[in-house]
Amino acid sequence: MIRSITTSATPRMLPVLAALLAVTLWASSFAGMKQLLNAGVAPMAIIWLRMVVATALLLPVAWVQRGGIRARRGDVWWLLLLGLFEPGLYFLLEITALQYTSSQQAGMIVAIFPLLAAAGGAWFFRERINARIVAGLGLAVGGALAMTLAGKADEHAPAPLLGNALEFLAILAAVGYMLIVKRLAGRWPVWVITAAQMSFGAAFFLPFGAVALADAEALKQVLMPANLVLILYLGAGVTVLAYGFYNYSISQLSAAQAGVIVNLLPVLAALLGWAWLGETLNSWQMAAAGLILAGVALAESGQRQARERR
């Protein structure tokens, strides 16, 4: 049985809508970051500036919500581990992955996240999963591996095997982030958690960003109007709103339920990669992507079955 922790005072659709908005924003980030990389903006400059913009926007909100903190001994270590997982390791792995694979393929790898989230919820929070969910996880992971092996180098994905492997590691870091947020939810206000994440990220990536922006040509690329607007969008829209809304949804839903909503991300990322950057998948990769989505659908049917048996 997958157990929702939504309270009766909270409209059931509100956390679902928050997660949907977060996923839509995240889907746009793949094409956005790929566009900046294609334009010659230094990867570490992109990440650090995203963190700086997000931190500047979130700290005033966190200050207002500080009265809602009910910290326990050891929470500071969980917050540090949260920041290390995401944005630290996740962004470092993802921005590196996007230098070697396409935004479409990276988005498809993210389809595995809901299933790994369900497995993590079962392991750490004793949320029950059934055979369909386990089978769906295996099918989706197999599809991700097949898509990676079927990838051929092109202008959008010069080394898809390496890029997709790095994206998979990024997803593992994202699962760690989600599980820690669930642990802290209820004791720490959502926007305080998000501000702590981004403040950690700004400090974590400061040395990398400083080195990247010390180059005059790199700084020039950042200050180009189109690139600067895109960086501000990634920092304010994607980083602040997406993480804030998703952290809220995690605090109200089970790990499996919050993860399932991420199912839309691969489809949205693929559409945006095609419309924005002209990316395409070869026939074998499309078949492998179908395996990923079939695995996700099978896992979702297993979750519906578990809910019906409550």
Beta strands, then each sheet from edge to edge (+ up, - down):
end
